[in-house]
């Protein structure tokens, strides 16, 4: 039984009008994340305007399809899905390699996750993820994305002094935190949407001259299907890096599913977890085939449920259909994709601050307490992750090509080092 007072339970469908309203709210929460991560990844690949729109179309399609399958046959919980930020870390560390090698790794990683979930092996892997390991992973995601976020904030799309761009970004982030503290209910749940709109308008007023060049000429709605082809290119270094990223993704997925299950007081969680993680893995396979990064269940969902009082899984069906519809609306994507990179970077700063806060809550909220040993277990991975993430390009170029995606990936080295610290060097004697 749910521990919260709910207007609509898990298996209760609201009236059509309210169903559409709740679905629109879920859609408003998920769309900005797809646009932001899609723009970042497309920028890392140096795609032109048309290729960028096609990439985001495919992201919308995969996210909508995965969400619909999860709601109807997977975990069957009110959990929104979207592109995984942790896989963005893998893409950022694989620059200079072919997209085929990157998305082969995404496909294989998704297949591995689906196999682990379907066979029940995840129950054994869960033992690796102690609170200190999970806290390190959550914080590492934010810290190792810092170079990418910096590039967005100081992006070249407008000719302005870097100090002006940085000042604009800091002010926008501070305003978001003020709004986060002040707003309630649906306004707080959709804060990112309003921040993007207000930030883009403010950016246009302050830097009116030279925002990015106009978008591409509109393609047919399904044009992104016309050039679908997949070449299997296995790069061992990239594959190892993405397998570590999928390890972190699985913990994110597990935590999201468990948090909603505990919130609603459900008793059949093992089956829901098995189905949910398996379908997330299969969605990763589909993503690799389409040439985009894979999705994950978002941990923000319990907050939305608590603020609206609606836990009906059926309210996410209109959201999934909306995501699928946007995949065939390149005009809407061109409009939404015109968000200035400085605004995108600022919103990512806000999101990653929440990621760090979640990691600290895990670290300090565990029943074992937080002592010097815990600080050391977290400290080394974070230091190594930051150092490697900020290595100059010319230094990375001296690494052998085969090991560069691993040794040049701050997130991967951070995760491997925290596992060594936790399970070897400071292994519990109990």
C-alpha positions as CSV (number, residue, x, y, z in Angstrom):
1,X,0.0,0.0,0.0
2,X,1.2,3.5,-0.9
3,X,2.8,5.6,1.9
4,X,1.5,8.7,0.3
5,X,-2.0,10.1,-0.2
6,X,-2.7,9.7,-3.9
7,X,-5.5,10.9,-6.1
8,X,-5.0,8.1,-8.5
9,X,-3.3,4.8,-7.8
10,X,-1.0,2.8,-10.0
11,X,-3.8,0.9,-11.9
12,X,-6.4,3.7,-11.9
13,X,-6.9,5.7,-15.1
14,X,-8.0,9.3,-14.6
15,X,-10.8,10.8,-16.7
16,X,-9.8,11.7,-20.3
17,X,-9.2,15.4,-19.6
18,X,-7.0,14.8,-16.6
19,X,-5.3,11.9,-18.3
20,X,-4.3,14.3,-21.1
21,X,-3.2,17.0,-18.6
22,X,-1.0,14.6,-16.6
23,X,0.4,13.2,-19.8
24,X,1.3,16.6,-21.1
25,X,3.1,17.3,-17.8
26,X,5.2,14.2,-18.1
27,X,5.9,15.1,-21.8
28,X,7.0,18.7,-20.7
29,X,9.4,17.1,-18.3
30,X,11.0,14.7,-20.8
31,X,11.2,16.8,-23.9
32,X,13.9,19.3,-22.6
33,X,16.2,16.4,-21.6
34,X,15.9,14.8,-25.1
35,X,16.7,18.2,-26.7
36,X,19.6,19.0,-24.4
37,X,21.4,15.7,-24.6
38,X,20.6,15.3,-28.3
39,X,22.1,18.7,-29.0
40,X,25.2,18.0,-26.9
41,X,25.9,14.6,-28.5
42,X,25.3,15.9,-32.0
43,X,27.7,18.7,-31.3
44,X,30.3,16.2,-30.1
45,X,29.9,14.4,-33.3
46,X,30.2,17.7,-35.2
47,X,27.0,17.0,-37.1
48,X,25.6,19.7,-39.5
49,X,22.2,21.2,-38.9
50,X,20.3,18.5,-40.8
51,X,22.1,15.6,-39.2
52,X,21.5,17.2,-35.8
53,X,17.7,17.3,-36.4
54,X,17.7,13.7,-37.6
55,X,19.7,12.6,-34.5
56,X,17.2,14.2,-32.2
57,X,14.3,12.7,-34.2
58,X,15.8,9.2,-33.6
59,X,16.3,10.0,-29.9
60,X,12.6,11.0,-29.6
61,X,11.6,7.8,-31.4
62,X,13.7,5.5,-29.2
63,X,12.7,7.2,-26.0
64,X,9.0,7.1,-26.8
65,X,9.0,3.5,-27.9
66,X,11.0,2.4,-24.8
67,X,8.7,4.3,-22.5
68,X,5.5,2.8,-24.1
69,X,6.9,-0.8,-23.8
70,X,8.0,-0.2,-20.1
71,X,4.5,1.1,-19.2
72,X,2.6,-1.7,-20.8
73,X,4.9,-4.7,-20.4
74,X,8.0,-3.8,-18.5
75,X,8.2,-2.4,-14.9
76,X,4.7,-1.0,-15.4
77,X,5.4,2.0,-13.2
78,X,5.0,5.7,-13.6
79,X,8.6,6.3,-14.6
80,X,9.6,8.7,-17.3
81,X,12.5,7.6,-19.7
82,X,15.0,9.5,-21.7
83,X,18.6,9.6,-23.0
84,X,21.1,8.5,-20.3
85,X,23.6,11.2,-19.3
86,X,26.0,8.6,-18.2
87,X,26.3,7.4,-21.8
88,X,27.1,11.0,-22.8
89,X,30.3,10.5,-20.8
90,X,31.2,7.6,-23.0
91,X,30.6,9.6,-26.2
92,X,32.6,12.6,-24.9
93,X,35.5,10.3,-24.2
94,X,35.4,8.6,-27.6
95,X,36.0,11.7,-29.7
96,X,38.1,11.0,-32.8
97,X,36.6,7.5,-33.2
98,X,34.0,6.7,-35.8
99,X,30.3,6.9,-34.8
100,X,30.0,3.2,-35.9
101,X,32.4,2.1,-33.2
102,X,30.6,4.2,-30.6
103,X,27.2,2.9,-31.4
104,X,28.4,-0.7,-31.8
105,X,29.5,-0.3,-28.1
106,X,26.1,1.1,-27.2
107,X,24.3,-1.8,-28.9
108,X,26.6,-4.5,-27.3
109,X,26.3,-2.8,-23.9
110,X,22.5,-2.8,-24.2
111,X,22.5,-6.5,-25.1
112,X,24.7,-7.2,-22.1
113,X,22.4,-5.3,-19.8
114,X,19.3,-7.1,-21.2
115,X,21.0,-10.5,-20.7
116,X,22.1,-9.7,-17.1
117,X,18.5,-8.5,-16.3
118,X,16.7,-11.4,-18.0
119,X,18.9,-14.1,-16.4
120,X,18.7,-12.7,-12.9
121,X,22.4,-12.2,-12.7
122,X,21.8,-8.6,-11.6
123,X,21.1,-9.8,-8.1
124,X,24.8,-10.9,-7.8
125,X,26.1,-7.7,-9.4
126,X,24.1,-5.6,-6.9
127,X,26.5,-6.6,-4.2
128,X,29.3,-4.5,-5.8
129,X,27.2,-1.3,-5.4
130,X,27.6,-0.3,-1.8
131,X,26.5,3.2,-0.8
132,X,30.0,4.5,-1.2
133,X,30.3,3.1,-4.7
134,X,26.9,4.4,-5.7
135,X,27.7,7.9,-4.2
136,X,31.0,8.0,-6.2
137,X,29.3,7.1,-9.4
138,X,26.6,9.7,-9.0
139,X,29.2,12.4,-8.3
140,X,31.6,11.2,-11.0
141,X,28.9,11.7,-13.7
142,X,28.7,15.3,-12.8
143,X,32.4,16.0,-12.4
144,X,33.5,14.2,-15.6
145,X,31.0,16.1,-17.7
146,X,32.4,19.4,-16.5
147,X,34.6,19.9,-19.6
148,X,31.6,19.4,-21.9
149,X,29.5,21.8,-19.9
150,X,32.3,24.4,-20.0
151,X,32.4,24.1,-23.8
152,X,28.6,24.7,-24.0
153,X,28.6,27.7,-21.6
154,X,31.5,29.4,-23.6
155,X,30.2,28.1,-26.9
156,X,31.2,29.9,-30.2
157,X,27.6,30.5,-31.4
158,X,27.7,34.2,-30.3
159,X,30.6,36.6,-30.5
160,X,30.7,37.9,-27.0
161,X,33.4,38.2,-24.3
162,X,33.7,34.9,-22.3
163,X,33.1,36.8,-19.1
164,X,29.7,37.9,-20.3
165,X,28.7,34.4,-21.2
166,X,29.9,33.0,-17.9
167,X,28.1,35.8,-16.0
168,X,24.9,35.1,-17.9
169,X,25.2,31.3,-17.1
170,X,25.9,31.9,-13.3
171,X,23.0,34.3,-13.1
172,X,20.6,31.9,-14.9
173,X,21.6,29.0,-12.6
174,X,21.1,31.1,-9.5
175,X,17.7,32.1,-10.7
176,X,16.8,28.4,-11.2
177,X,17.8,27.6,-7.6
178,X,15.7,30.5,-6.3
179,X,12.7,29.3,-8.4
180,X,13.4,25.7,-7.1
181,X,13.1,26.9,-3.5
182,X,10.0,29.1,-4.2
183,X,7.8,27.2,-6.6
184,X,5.4,24.3,-5.7
185,X,3.6,21.5,-7.4
186,X,3.6,21.3,-11.2
187,X,5.5,24.6,-11.5
188,X,8.4,23.1,-9.6
189,X,8.2,19.8,-11.5
190,X,8.4,21.6,-14.9
191,X,11.1,24.2,-13.8
192,X,13.5,23.1,-16.4
193,X,11.0,23.8,-19.1
194,X,10.4,27.4,-17.9
195,X,14.1,27.9,-17.4
196,X,14.9,27.0,-21.0
197,X,12.2,29.3,-22.3
198,X,13.1,32.2,-20.1
199,X,16.8,31.6,-20.6
200,X,16.5,31.5,-24.4
201,X,14.5,34.8,-24.4
202,X,16.9,36.5,-22.1
203,X,19.8,35.3,-24.2
204,X,18.2,36.7,-27.3
205,X,17.7,40.1,-25.6
206,X,21.3,40.3,-24.2
207,X,23.1,38.7,-27.3
208,X,20.7,39.7,-30.1
209,X,23.1,39.7,-32.9
210,X,24.5,36.5,-33.6
211,X,22.8,33.4,-32.3
212,X,23.5,30.3,-34.2
213,X,22.8,30.2,-37.9
214,X,19.4,29.2,-39.1
215,X,18.2,25.7,-39.2
216,X,18.2,23.3,-42.1
217,X,15.5,23.3,-44.7
218,X,12.7,21.0,-43.5
219,X,13.0,17.4,-44.5
220,X,10.1,15.0,-44.9
221,X,8.8,13.8,-41.6
222,X,10.3,10.3,-41.8
223,X,13.5,11.3,-43.6
224,X,15.6,10.1,-40.7
225,X,14.6,6.5,-41.7
226,X,15.9,6.8,-45.2
227,X,19.6,6.5,-44.3
228,X,19.3,3.9,-41.6
229,X,22.2,1.4,-41.9
230,X,24.3,-0.2,-39.3
231,X,27.9,-1.3,-39.5
232,X,29.3,-3.4,-36.7
233,X,32.7,-1.9,-35.7
234,X,34.1,-3.3,-32.5
235,X,36.7,-1.1,-30.8
236,X,37.9,-2.9,-27.6
237,X,38.8,0.3,-25.8
238,X,35.5,2.0,-26.6
239,X,33.6,-1.2,-25.8
240,X,35.2,-1.4,-22.3
241,X,34.4,2.2,-21.6
242,X,30.7,1.8,-22.5
243,X,30.4,-1.4,-20.5
244,X,31.5,0.5,-17.5
245,X,29.0,3.3,-18.4
246,X,26.3,0.7,-18.7
247,X,27.3,-0.6,-15.2
248,X,26.6,2.8,-13.8
249,X,23.4,3.1,-16.0
250,X,22.1,-0.2,-14.4
251,X,22.4,1.3,-10.9
252,X,20.5,4.4,-12.0
253,X,17.8,2.2,-13.5
254,X,17.6,0.0,-10.4
255,X,17.4,3.0,-8.1
256,X,14.7,4.7,-10.1
257,X,12.5,1.5,-10.2
258,X,13.1,0.7,-6.6
259,X,12.3,4.3,-5.4
260,X,8.9,4.3,-7.1
261,X,8.2,0.8,-5.9
262,X,9.0,1.7,-2.3
263,X,7.0,5.0,-2.6
264,X,3.9,3.1,-3.7
265,X,4.5,0.2,-1.2
266,X,4.5,-2.5,-4.0
267,X,5.3,-6.1,-3.0
268,X,6.1,-7.6,-6.5
269,X,9.3,-5.5,-7.1
270,X,11.7,-8.4,-8.1
271,X,9.7,-9.1,-11.2
272,X,9.3,-5.5,-12.1
273,X,13.0,-4.9,-11.7
274,X,13.9,-7.9,-13.9
275,X,11.5,-6.8,-16.7
276,X,12.4,-3.1,-16.4
277,X,16.2,-3.5,-16.6
278,X,15.8,-6.1,-19.4
279,X,13.7,-3.7,-21.5
280,X,16.2,-0.8,-20.7
281,X,18.9,-3.1,-22.2
282,X,16.8,-3.9,-25.2
283,X,16.2,-0.2,-25.7
284,X,20.0,0.2,-25.7
285,X,20.2,-2.4,-28.5
286,X,17.6,-0.4,-30.5
287,X,19.5,2.8,-29.8
288,X,22.8,1.3,-31.1
289,X,21.0,0.3,-34.3
290,X,19.6,3.7,-34.8
291,X,22.9,5.4,-33.9
292,X,21.9,7.2,-30.8
293,X,22.7,6.9,-27.1
294,X,20.4,4.6,-25.0
295,X,17.7,5.6,-22.6
296,X,17.3,5.1,-18.8
297,X,14.5,5.4,-16.3
298,X,14.8,8.9,-14.7
299,X,15.0,9.2,-10.9
300,X,13.0,12.5,-10.9
301,X,9.8,10.5,-11.2
302,X,9.0,10.1,-7.5
303,X,9.1,13.9,-7.0
304,X,6.6,14.4,-9.8
305,X,4.3,11.7,-8.3
306,X,4.5,13.3,-4.9
307,X,3.8,16.8,-6.2
308,X,0.8,15.8,-8.3
309,X,-0.7,13.0,-6.2
310,X,-1.1,10.9,-9.3
311,X,0.7,7.5,-9.6
312,X,-1.3,6.2,-12.5
313,X,1.0,4.5,-15.0
314,X,-1.6,5.2,-17.7
315,X,-0.8,8.9,-17.6
316,X,2.5,8.2,-19.3
317,X,0.9,6.6,-22.3
318,X,0.0,10.0,-23.8
319,X,3.6,11.2,-23.0
320,X,5.1,8.2,-24.9
321,X,2.8,8.9,-27.9
322,X,3.8,12.5,-27.8
323,X,7.5,11.6,-27.9
324,X,6.8,9.3,-30.8
325,X,4.9,12.1,-32.6
326,X,7.8,14.5,-32.1
327,X,10.1,12.0,-33.9
328,X,8.1,12.8,-37.1
329,X,8.0,16.6,-36.6
330,X,11.3,18.0,-37.8
331,X,9.9,21.5,-37.8
332,X,9.2,21.3,-34.1
333,X,12.7,20.0,-33.4
334,X,14.3,22.8,-35.4
335,X,12.4,25.2,-33.3
336,X,13.2,23.5,-30.0
337,X,16.8,22.9,-31.1
338,X,17.4,26.6,-31.4
339,X,18.2,26.8,-27.7
340,X,21.5,28.7,-27.2
341,X,24.3,26.5,-26.1
342,X,25.0,28.8,-23.1
343,X,21.4,28.1,-21.9
344,X,21.9,24.4,-22.4
345,X,25.1,24.4,-20.5
346,X,23.5,26.4,-17.6
347,X,20.6,23.9,-17.4
348,X,23.1,21.1,-17.3
349,X,24.9,22.8,-14.4
350,X,21.6,22.8,-12.5
351,X,20.9,19.2,-13.3
352,X,24.4,18.1,-12.4
353,X,24.1,19.9,-9.0
354,X,21.1,17.7,-8.3
355,X,23.2,14.7,-9.3
356,X,26.0,15.7,-6.8
357,X,23.3,16.3,-4.1
358,X,21.9,12.8,-4.7
359,X,25.4,11.3,-4.4
360,X,26.1,13.2,-1.1
361,X,22.8,12.0,0.3
362,X,23.7,8.4,-0.5
363,X,27.2,8.9,1.1
364,X,26.0,10.5,4.3
365,X,22.6,8.9,4.6
366,X,23.8,5.3,4.7
367,X,23.4,3.6,8.1
368,X,27.1,2.9,8.3
369,X,28.0,6.5,8.8
370,X,30.7,8.5,7.1
371,X,34.3,8.4,8.4
372,X,37.8,9.0,7.1
373,X,37.9,5.7,5.4
374,X,34.7,6.6,3.5
375,X,36.2,9.9,2.5
376,X,39.3,8.1,1.1
377,X,37.2,5.6,-0.8
378,X,35.3,8.6,-2.5
379,X,38.3,10.9,-2.7
380,X,40.6,8.9,-4.9
381,X,38.0,8.2,-7.7
382,X,36.9,11.8,-7.7
383,X,40.5,13.1,-7.9
384,X,41.4,10.7,-10.7
385,X,38.2,11.4,-12.6
386,X,38.7,15.2,-12.5
387,X,42.4,15.0,-13.5
388,X,41.8,12.7,-16.4
389,X,38.8,14.6,-17.6
390,X,40.9,17.8,-17.8
391,X,44.0,16.3,-19.5
392,X,45.0,18.4,-22.5
393,X,44.2,17.0,-25.9
394,X,47.8,16.9,-26.8
395,X,48.5,14.6,-23.8
396,X,45.6,12.3,-24.7
397,X,47.0,12.1,-28.2
398,X,50.2,10.4,-26.9
399,X,48.2,7.5,-25.4
400,X,48.0,4.3,-27.5
401,X,44.8,4.4,-29.5
402,X,43.7,1.0,-28.1
403,X,43.7,2.2,-24.5
404,X,42.7,5.9,-25.0
405,X,38.9,5.4,-24.5
406,X,39.6,3.8,-21.1
407,X,42.7,5.6,-19.8
408,X,41.5,8.9,-21.2
409,X,38.0,8.5,-19.7
410,X,37.8,10.1,-16.3
411,X,34.5,8.4,-15.5
412,X,35.7,4.9,-16.3
413,X,38.9,5.3,-14.3
414,X,36.9,6.8,-11.4
415,X,34.4,3.8,-11.4
416,X,37.2,1.2,-11.6
417,X,39.2,2.9,-8.8
418,X,36.2,3.1,-6.4
419,X,35.5,-0.6,-7.0
420,X,39.2,-1.3,-6.1
421,X,39.1,0.9,-3.1
422,X,35.9,-0.4,-1.8
423,X,36.2,-4.2,-2.5
424,X,40.0,-4.7,-2.3
425,X,41.9,-2.0,-0.4
426,X,39.2,-1.1,2.1
427,X,37.3,-4.3,2.0
428,X,35.0,-4.9,5.0
429,X,36.3,-7.5,7.4
430,X,32.8,-8.5,8.5
